[in-house]
Amino acid sequence: MIIEIIVIVGLLLVIGYQGYLIFSLTEKWDAKEKDLLNRILARNYETYVQAEVLQKPTPLTDEEIYEQQRERGIPI
């Protein structure tokens, strides 16, 4: 009887600690993410948007493919 109570209390303490840890880490992550977003937006939004557009893949034309192969050579 007493052992069961100790085990239950111990498990409840572990669950409470894990809940606190998850809450704490979530708070820290949100603060860090908010800070990073503020840094991006505060410096130069125009440059940020231009870099975002450049990251999107665009289909290559036949001329571009030919130029790339000519510069690098055809893989064997």
Secondary structure, 3 states (H helix, E strand, C coil): CHHHHHHHHHHHHHHHHHHHHHHHHHHHHHHHHHHHHHHHHHHCHHHHHHHHHHHCCCCCCHHHHHHHHHHHCCCC
